[in-house]
Amino acid sequence: MRAMRIALLEDDADHARHIAGLLESAGHAANVFSRGRQLLAELTRESYDVIVLDWVVPDVSGFDVLRAMRGQQALDTPVLFLTSRNSETDVVQALDAGADDFLVKPPRERELLSRVAALGRRSHGLPAEDEVIEIEPFRVEVTARRILRAGVPVELTPREFEVALFFFRNAGRVVSRSHILETVWGRSAEVATRTLDTHVSRLRAALGLSAETGLKLTPVYGYGYRLESVARAGA
């Protein structure tokens, strides 16, 4: 199971600790929010792989958080509802509003972890572990830990490969600096953001990320970066 960064909206402290502990025991980083408004503010400056929502929480409900995400915030991050509401009407309403999955409390632990993992894979369009990511003219071979450009291996340090892999797995998405740092360097590591910026600069040069290759690594002011497709020069 690939480690992910997960936001959990849950106002019951005991339940939040239990679910967060379960996610963290599987290697994920879980950030807990007890208020819907608090989570919505977080999502304007931070990115996540999966968001787990309780429905009934103080101030802004999980359902309204979902509607704001899919509406004004235009976020496509996978959402799993984990709630005591269990009627068919609730399930249909959540799915129609843009939820990706729905579980009723209390969840079976292995099933919860399996569904979270499935949502993470689905959001990136990737198979489980030995994936190969192909975005012309690049081929990322995860098990072999190498990246080829037009069939030619690109020389990268192990850390540069991990940063590049994160961007290729999240191609097209805006990802926050702290999301990248947590995933690549670890949650407890004290790494200056300029270290990330240095790695990004090296990747641009090593991979030739520009209009010529059709991929560009773009900074997003006050947030992070996005690996995005651009029109090739001369095309």
C-alpha positions in Angstrom: 0.0 0.0 0.0 1.5 3.4 -1.0 1.7 6.0 1.8 -0.6 8.9 1.3 -1.5 12.2 2.9 -5.1 12.1 4.2 -7.4 14.7 5.7 -9.9 13.5 8.2 -12.9 15.5 9.3 -14.3 14.1 12.6 -15.4 16.0 15.7 -15.6 13.0 18.0 -12.1 13.0 19.5 -12.0 9.3 20.4 -13.2 8.2 17.0 -10.8 10.6 15.3 -7.8 9.2 17.3 -8.9 5.7 16.4 -9.2 6.3 12.6 -6.1 8.5 12.5 -4.1 5.8 14.3 -5.4 3.1 12.0 -4.4 5.2 8.9 -1.0 6.0 10.4 -0.4 2.3 11.3 -0.7 1.6 7.5 2.0 4.2 6.8 -0.3 7.2 5.9 -0.1 10.7 7.3 -3.4 11.7 8.8 -4.3 15.3 9.6 -7.5 15.6 11.7 -10.0 18.5 11.6 -12.9 18.8 13.9 -14.7 21.7 12.1 -15.8 21.8 8.5 -14.8 25.5 8.1 -11.3 24.6 9.4 -10.9 21.9 6.7 -12.1 24.2 3.9 -9.6 26.8 4.9 -6.8 24.2 4.9 -7.7 23.1 1.4 -7.0 26.6 0.1 -3.4 26.1 0.9 -2.7 22.4 1.2 -3.2 19.3 -1.0 -4.2 15.8 0.0 -4.4 12.4 -1.6 -7.7 11.4 0.0 -10.2 13.2 2.2 -12.4 11.3 4.7 -15.5 13.2 5.8 -17.9 12.7 8.7 -21.3 14.1 7.7 -22.5 15.7 11.0 -19.9 18.0 12.5 -20.2 21.5 14.0 -20.4 24.6 11.8 -20.1 23.4 8.2 -21.3 19.8 7.7 -19.2 17.2 5.8 -21.8 17.3 3.0 -21.4 21.1 2.7 -17.6 20.7 2.7 -18.0 18.3 -0.2 -20.2 20.6 -2.1 -17.8 23.5 -1.6 -14.9 21.3 -2.7 -16.6 20.3 -5.9 -18.1 23.7 -6.5 -16.2 26.9 -5.7 -12.9 25.2 -4.8 -13.1 23.0 -7.9 -11.1 20.2 -6.1 -11.2 16.7 -7.5 -9.4 15.0 -4.5 -11.1 11.7 -3.8 -13.6 11.8 -0.9 -14.8 9.0 1.3 -17.7 9.6 3.6 -17.3 7.8 7.0 -20.5 8.5 8.9 -23.3 7.1 11.1 -25.9 8.2 8.5 -26.8 5.1 6.6 -30.0 5.5 4.7 -30.1 4.9 0.9 -31.1 8.6 0.5 -27.9 9.7 2.4 -25.7 7.5 0.2 -27.3 8.6 -3.0 -27.1 12.3 -2.0 -23.4 12.0 -1.1 -22.5 10.2 -4.3 -24.5 12.6 -6.4 -22.7 15.6 -4.8 -19.3 14.1 -5.8 -18.3 11.7 -3.1 -16.3 8.7 -4.4 -17.2 6.2 -1.7 -19.3 5.8 1.4 -18.8 3.8 4.6 -21.0 3.5 7.7 -19.5 3.8 11.2 -18.0 1.8 12.7 -16.0 0.6 9.7 -14.2 -2.7 9.5 -10.6 -1.8 9.7 -9.2 -3.7 6.8 -12.0 -2.6 4.6 -11.4 1.0 5.4 -7.8 0.8 4.6 -8.5 -1.1 1.4 -11.0 1.5 0.2 -8.7 4.4 1.1 -5.9 2.7 -0.9 -8.3 2.1 -3.9 -9.3 5.8 -3.9 -5.7 6.9 -3.9 -4.9 4.6 -6.9 -8.0 5.7 -8.7 -7.3 9.4 -8.3 -3.9 9.0 -10.0 -5.0 6.4 -12.5 -2.4 4.0 -11.4 -2.2 0.2 -10.6 -1.0 -0.9 -7.2 2.7 -1.2 -6.7 4.8 -2.0 -9.8 3.3 0.7 -11.9 4.8 2.2 -15.0 3.8 5.8 -15.7 3.9 6.9 -19.3 3.5 10.6 -20.2 5.1 11.2 -23.6 8.1 11.5 -24.0 8.7 10.1 -20.5 8.4 6.6 -19.0 8.7 6.2 -15.2 9.6 2.7 -14.1 8.9 2.6 -10.4 10.3 -0.8 -9.5 13.5 -0.2 -11.5 13.6 3.4 -10.1 14.4 5.1 -13.3 13.0 7.6 -15.7 13.5 7.4 -19.5 13.1 10.4 -21.8 12.4 9.3 -25.4 13.8 5.9 -24.4 17.0 7.3 -22.9 17.6 6.9 -19.1 17.9 10.2 -17.3 20.5 10.4 -14.5 18.9 11.3 -11.2 19.9 11.0 -7.6 17.6 8.8 -5.4 16.0 11.9 -3.9 15.5 13.5 -7.3 13.8 10.4 -8.5 11.4 10.4 -5.5 10.5 14.1 -6.1 10.0 13.4 -9.8 7.9 10.3 -9.1 5.7 12.4 -6.8 5.1 14.9 -9.6 4.4 12.2 -12.2 2.0 10.4 -9.9 0.2 13.8 -9.5 0.5 15.1 -13.0 -2.1 17.8 -13.7 -2.8 18.5 -10.0 -1.6 21.4 -7.9 0.3 20.0 -4.9 1.4 22.0 -1.9 5.1 22.3 -0.8 4.4 20.6 2.5 2.6 17.7 0.8 5.7 17.1 -1.3 8.1 17.4 1.7 6.0 15.1 3.8 5.8 12.4 1.1 9.4 12.5 0.0 11.4 13.5 3.1 9.0 12.2 5.8 6.6 13.9 8.2 9.2 14.4 10.9 12.0 15.7 8.7 13.0 19.4 9.1 13.6 20.4 5.5 13.7 24.0 4.3 11.4 24.7 1.4 14.4 26.0 -0.5 15.7 22.5 -0.5 12.6 21.5 -2.5 12.9 24.4 -4.8 16.5 23.4 -5.5 15.4 19.8 -6.4 12.7 21.2 -8.6 15.3 23.4 -10.4 17.5 20.3 -10.9 14.6 18.2 -12.2 13.7 20.9 -14.8 17.2 20.8 -16.1 17.7 17.0 -15.9 14.4 16.1 -17.5 14.2 19.1 -19.8 10.8 20.1 -18.6 9.7 22.7 -21.1 7.5 23.4 -24.1 9.9 21.3 -26.1 9.1 18.1 -24.2 5.4 19.0 -23.7 5.6 19.0 -19.9 6.3 21.9 -17.6 6.8 22.1 -13.9 5.0 25.3 -12.9 5.2 27.1 -9.6 1.8 28.1 -8.1 2.3 31.2 -5.9 1.7 30.7 -2.2 0.8 27.0 -2.7 3.3 24.7 -4.5 3.8 23.2 -8.0 2.0 21.6 -10.9 3.4 19.2 -13.5 1.3 20.1 -16.5 1.1 19.4 -20.3 1.8 22.3 -22.6 1.8 22.7 -26.3 5.2 21.5 -27.7 7.3 24.1 -29.3 7.0 24.0 -33.1 4.0 21.7 -32.9 
